[in-house]
Amino acid sequence: MENEKCECIGVATFNIDGETKQFGLTQEDFDLLKEREMKLQERIDKTSKHLEQVAEEKANLENKLAVIRQSVASSQVKV
């Protein structure tokens, strides 16, 4: 069995409970972080699109409600 060599190509610095900690990062770590970033961006894009659709639906419903209220108000004036 061969020993695989993991070379540190970067350092991540975190503040944990008031103490600064540094961790070495390998290319595999960077690849995993990039993959997570892409997945997170996809989720953000999907959520943004959904929120746009909800906002459009809300505007349509508010317009319909305004028309109904206007017609109700008109019919009450005529009586």
OpenMM code with the backbone's topology and positions (N, CA, C; nanometers):
from openmm import Vec3, app, unit

residues = "MET GLU ASN GLU LYS CYS GLU CYS ILE GLY VAL ALA THR PHE ASN ILE ASP GLY GLU THR LYS GLN PHE GLY LEU THR GLN GLU ASP PHE ASP LEU LEU LYS GLU ARG GLU MET LYS LEU GLN GLU ARG ILE ASP LYS THR SER LYS HIS LEU GLU GLN VAL ALA GLU GLU LYS ALA ASN LEU GLU ASN LYS LEU ALA VAL ILE ARG GLN SER VAL ALA SER SER GLN VAL LYS VAL".split()
positions = [
    Vec3(0.0841, -0.1176, 0.0000),
    Vec3(0.0000, 0.0000, 0.0000),
    Vec3(0.0887, 0.1241, 0.0000),
    Vec3(0.0589, 0.2147, -0.0923),
    Vec3(0.1384, 0.3361, -0.1019),
    Vec3(0.0864, 0.4420, -0.0061),
    Vec3(0.1792, 0.5185, 0.0476),
    Vec3(0.1382, 0.6338, 0.1279),
    Vec3(0.1118, 0.7498, 0.0340),
    Vec3(-0.0096, 0.8046, 0.0429),
    Vec3(-0.0407, 0.9201, -0.0408),
    Vec3(0.0073, 1.0456, 0.0289),
    Vec3(0.0702, 1.1309, -0.0472),
    Vec3(0.1233, 1.2540, 0.0078),
    Vec3(0.0189, 1.3635, -0.0098),
    Vec3(-0.0198, 1.4273, 0.0989),
    Vec3(-0.1139, 1.5386, 0.0947),
    Vec3(-0.0352, 1.6661, 0.1189),
    Vec3(-0.0257, 1.7452, 0.0161),
    Vec3(0.0494, 1.8690, 0.0299),
    Vec3(-0.0438, 1.9829, 0.0658),
    Vec3(-0.0018, 2.0598, 0.1623),
    Vec3(-0.0764, 2.1777, 0.2032),
    Vec3(-0.0531, 2.2867, 0.0980),
    Vec3(-0.1641, 2.3377, 0.0414),
    Vec3(-0.1494, 2.4430, -0.0598),
    Vec3(-0.2125, 2.5739, -0.0132),
    Vec3(-0.2647, 2.5746, 0.1082),
    Vec3(-0.3237, 2.6961, 0.1626),
    Vec3(-0.3511, 2.6784, 0.3104),
    Vec3(-0.3880, 2.7888, 0.3726),
    Vec3(-0.4155, 2.7865, 0.5159),
    Vec3(-0.5483, 2.8566, 0.5399),
    Vec3(-0.6320, 2.7946, 0.6222),
    Vec3(-0.7573, 2.8557, 0.6644),
    Vec3(-0.7398, 2.9010, 0.8088),
    Vec3(-0.7813, 3.0227, 0.8370),
    Vec3(-0.7703, 3.0764, 0.9720),
    Vec3(-0.9099, 3.0985, 1.0274),
    Vec3(-0.9360, 3.0447, 1.1462),
    Vec3(-1.0659, 3.0566, 1.2117),
    Vec3(-1.0470, 3.1085, 1.3524),
    Vec3(-1.1473, 3.1804, 1.3996),
    Vec3(-1.1491, 3.2227, 1.5387),
    Vec3(-1.2497, 3.1341, 1.6087),
    Vec3(-1.2027, 3.0463, 1.6957),
    Vec3(-1.2876, 2.9498, 1.7658),
    Vec3(-1.2785, 2.9783, 1.9150),
    Vec3(-1.3923, 3.0171, 1.9722),
    Vec3(-1.3980, 3.0493, 2.1154),
    Vec3(-1.2899, 3.1495, 2.1552),
    Vec3(-1.2718, 3.2514, 2.0733),
    Vec3(-1.1756, 3.3560, 2.1041),
    Vec3(-1.0313, 3.3203, 2.0758),
    Vec3(-1.0090, 3.2005, 2.0253),
    Vec3(-0.8728, 3.1562, 1.9963),
    Vec3(-0.8565, 3.1374, 1.8463),
    Vec3(-0.7487, 3.1913, 1.7917),
    Vec3(-0.7235, 3.1793, 1.6487),
    Vec3(-0.6611, 3.0431, 1.6199),
    Vec3(-0.7230, 2.9715, 1.5258),
    Vec3(-0.6730, 2.8397, 1.4850),
    Vec3(-0.6460, 2.8435, 1.3347),
    Vec3(-0.5419, 2.7747, 1.2932),
    Vec3(-0.5099, 2.7649, 1.1517),
    Vec3(-0.5065, 2.6182, 1.1113),
    Vec3(-0.5618, 2.5941, 0.9923),
    Vec3(-0.5661, 2.4586, 0.9384),
    Vec3(-0.5068, 2.4602, 0.7989),
    Vec3(-0.4245, 2.3593, 0.7712),
    Vec3(-0.3704, 2.3453, 0.6368),
    Vec3(-0.4765, 2.2890, 0.5429),
    Vec3(-0.4799, 2.3394, 0.4212),
    Vec3(-0.5766, 2.2942, 0.3210),
    Vec3(-0.5046, 2.2291, 0.2035),
    Vec3(-0.5615, 2.1186, 0.1580),
    Vec3(-0.5065, 2.0487, 0.0418),
    Vec3(-0.5896, 2.0854, -0.0813),
    Vec3(-0.5455, 2.0411, -0.1955),
    Vec3(-0.6215, 2.0656, -0.3185),
    Vec3(-0.7596, 2.0020, -0.3083),
    Vec3(-0.7665, 1.8858, -0.2451),
    Vec3(-0.8954, 1.8185, -0.2267),
    Vec3(-0.9899, 1.9051, -0.1433),
    Vec3(-0.9365, 1.9692, -0.0400),
    Vec3(-1.0176, 2.0601, 0.0416),
    Vec3(-1.0730, 2.1745, -0.0434),
    Vec3(-0.9862, 2.2335, -0.1249),
    Vec3(-1.0303, 2.3426, -0.2109),
    Vec3(-1.1355, 2.2955, -0.3104),
    Vec3(-1.1169, 2.1767, -0.3655),
    Vec3(-1.2149, 2.1227, -0.4598),
    Vec3(-1.3508, 2.1024, -0.3926),
    Vec3(-1.3491, 2.0495, -0.2702),
    Vec3(-1.4741, 2.0303, -0.1963),
    Vec3(-1.5411, 2.1638, -0.1660),
    Vec3(-1.4618, 2.2639, -0.1274),
    Vec3(-1.5173, 2.3962, -0.1006),
    Vec3(-1.5784, 2.4577, -0.2265),
    Vec3(-1.5133, 2.4394, -0.3388),
    Vec3(-1.5649, 2.4921, -0.4658),
    Vec3(-1.6963, 2.4227, -0.5012),
    Vec3(-1.7027, 2.2921, -0.4816),
    Vec3(-1.8254, 2.2171, -0.5086),
    Vec3(-1.9398, 2.2661, -0.4192),
    Vec3(-1.9104, 2.2869, -0.2923),
    Vec3(-2.0129, 2.3372, -0.1992),
    Vec3(-2.0583, 2.4768, -0.2395),
    Vec3(-1.9645, 2.5594, -0.2833),
    Vec3(-1.9986, 2.6950, -0.3277),
    Vec3(-2.0947, 2.6889, -0.4461),
    Vec3(-2.0659, 2.6005, -0.5407),
    Vec3(-2.1514, 2.5890, -0.6596),
    Vec3(-2.2912, 2.5400, -0.6212),
    Vec3(-2.2985, 2.4410, -0.5327),
    Vec3(-2.4286, 2.3905, -0.4891),
    Vec3(-2.5071, 2.4975, -0.4141),
    Vec3(-2.4378, 2.5724, -0.3299),
    Vec3(-2.5039, 2.6797, -0.2556),
    Vec3(-2.5561, 2.7867, -0.3510),
    Vec3(-2.4773, 2.8213, -0.4526),
    Vec3(-2.5214, 2.9209, -0.5504),
    Vec3(-2.6439, 2.8718, -0.6260),
    Vec3(-2.6477, 2.7434, -0.6594),
    Vec3(-2.7652, 2.6867, -0.7263),
    Vec3(-2.8886, 2.7002, -0.6380),
    Vec3(-2.8731, 2.6716, -0.5092),
    Vec3(-2.9859, 2.6827, -0.4158),
    Vec3(-3.0310, 2.8277, -0.4022),
    Vec3(-2.9362, 2.9198, -0.3987),
    Vec3(-2.9698, 3.0625, -0.3903),
    Vec3(-3.0458, 3.1047, -0.5155),
    Vec3(-2.9992, 3.0603, -0.6318),
    Vec3(-3.0659, 3.0951, -0.7576),
    Vec3(-3.2083, 3.0406, -0.7623),
    Vec3(-3.2265, 2.9153, -0.7196),
    Vec3(-3.3603, 2.8551, -0.7180),
    Vec3(-3.4525, 2.9290, -0.6217),
    Vec3(-3.3999, 2.9635, -0.5049),
    Vec3(-3.4800, 3.0349, -0.4053),
    Vec3(-3.5171, 3.1737, -0.4555),
    Vec3(-3.4240, 3.2422, -0.5198),
    Vec3(-3.4521, 3.3749, -0.5751),
    Vec3(-3.5610, 3.3680, -0.6811),
    Vec3(-3.5528, 3.2684, -0.7667),
    Vec3(-3.6538, 3.2518, -0.8711),
    Vec3(-3.7908, 3.2240, -0.8079),
    Vec3(-3.7926, 3.1401, -0.7064),
    Vec3(-3.9181, 3.1085, -0.6373),
    Vec3(-3.9764, 3.2350, -0.5733),
    Vec3(-3.8916, 3.3151, -0.5096),
    Vec3(-3.9393, 3.4383, -0.4470),
    Vec3(-3.9946, 3.5361, -0.5503),
    Vec3(-3.9336, 3.5426, -0.6673),
    Vec3(-3.9863, 3.6269, -0.7744),
    Vec3(-4.1250, 3.5795, -0.8169),
    Vec3(-4.1417, 3.4478, -0.8287),
    Vec3(-4.2718, 3.3929, -0.8656),
    Vec3(-4.3767, 3.4227, -0.7590),
    Vec3(-4.3398, 3.4113, -0.6331),
    Vec3(-4.4322, 3.4403, -0.5233),
    Vec3(-4.4710, 3.5883, -0.5257),
    Vec3(-4.3752, 3.6753, -0.5505),
    Vec3(-4.4037, 3.8189, -0.5568),
    Vec3(-4.4994, 3.8507, -0.6719),
    Vec3(-4.4798, 3.7866, -0.7878),
    Vec3(-4.5702, 3.8073, -0.9014),
    Vec3(-4.7107, 3.7585, -0.8688),
    Vec3(-4.7198, 3.6415, -0.8066),
    Vec3(-4.8497, 3.5861, -0.7695),
    Vec3(-4.9190, 3.6775, -0.6675),
    Vec3(-4.8425, 3.7286, -0.5732),
    Vec3(-4.8987, 3.8198, -0.4734),
    Vec3(-4.9534, 3.9453, -0.5413),
    Vec3(-4.8780, 4.0028, -0.6336),
    Vec3(-4.9228, 4.1231, -0.7046),
    Vec3(-5.0507, 4.0949, -0.7823),
    Vec3(-5.0577, 3.9786, -0.8497),
    Vec3(-5.1784, 3.9426, -0.9247),
    Vec3(-5.2987, 3.9296, -0.8321),
    Vec3(-5.2790, 3.8640, -0.7176),
    Vec3(-5.3882, 3.8473, -0.6219),
    Vec3(-5.4318, 3.9813, -0.5633),
    Vec3(-5.3357, 4.0684, -0.5355),
    Vec3(-5.3710, 4.2011, -0.4842),
    Vec3(-5.4508, 4.2803, -0.5869),
    Vec3(-5.4143, 4.2687, -0.7147),
    Vec3(-5.4896, 4.3368, -0.8207),
    Vec3(-5.6316, 4.2828, -0.8295),
    Vec3(-5.6466, 4.1513, -0.8225),
    Vec3(-5.7803, 4.0913, -0.8267),
    Vec3(-5.8635, 4.1363, -0.7071),
    Vec3(-5.8010, 4.1424, -0.5912),
    Vec3(-5.8710, 4.1865, -0.4712),
    Vec3(-5.9140, 4.3320, -0.4843),
    Vec3(-5.8298, 4.4151, -0.5416),
    Vec3(-5.8645, 4.5561, -0.5618),
    Vec3(-5.9846, 4.5689, -0.6549),
    Vec3(-5.9891, 4.4873, -0.7598),
    Vec3(-6.1019, 4.4899, -0.8537),
    Vec3(-6.2295, 4.4460, -0.7826),
    Vec3(-6.2197, 4.3422, -0.7011),
    Vec3(-6.3373, 4.2935, -0.6272),
    Vec3(-6.3855, 4.4007, -0.5302),
    Vec3(-6.2946, 4.4618, -0.4589),
    Vec3(-6.3331, 4.5674, -0.3636),
    Vec3(-6.3972, 4.6851, -0.4362),
    Vec3(-6.3409, 4.7181, -0.5519),
    Vec3(-6.3958, 4.8298, -0.6289),
    Vec3(-6.5370, 4.7974, -0.6761),
    Vec3(-6.5577, 4.6743, -0.7235),
    Vec3(-6.6914, 4.6375, -0.7707),
    Vec3(-6.7902, 4.6303, -0.6543),
    Vec3(-6.7463, 4.5861, -0.5390),
    Vec3(-6.8326, 4.5834, -0.4204),
    Vec3(-6.8678, 4.7262, -0.3785),
    Vec3(-6.7688, 4.8133, -0.3790),
    Vec3(-6.7931, 4.9532, -0.3424),
    Vec3(-6.8871, 5.0183, -0.4416),
    Vec3(-6.8728, 4.9876, -0.5704),
    Vec3(-6.9609, 5.0432, -0.6740),
    Vec3(-7.1029, 4.9945, -0.6551),
    Vec3(-7.1200, 4.8690, -0.6253),
    Vec3(-7.2553, 4.8146, -0.6090),
    Vec3(-7.3213, 4.8698, -0.4844),
    Vec3(-7.2451, 4.9027, -0.3830),
    Vec3(-7.3034, 4.9594, -0.2603),
    Vec3(-7.3476, 5.1032, -0.2846),
    Vec3(-7.2803, 5.1748, -0.3685),
    Vec3(-7.3169, 5.3141, -0.3996),
    Vec3(-7.4467, 5.3177, -0.4785),
    Vec3(-7.4678, 5.2222, -0.5689),
    Vec3(-7.5846, 5.2186, -0.6545),
    Vec3(-7.7103, 5.1863, -0.5756),
    Vec3(-7.6994, 5.1160, -0.4663),
    Vec3(-7.8173, 5.0725, -0.3909),
    Vec3(-7.8799, 5.1843, -0.3158),
] * unit.nanometer
topology = app.Topology()
chain = topology.addChain("A")
for resn in residues:
    res = topology.addResidue(resn, chain)
    for name in ("N", "CA", "C"):
        topology.addAtom(name, app.Element.getBySymbol(name[0]), res)
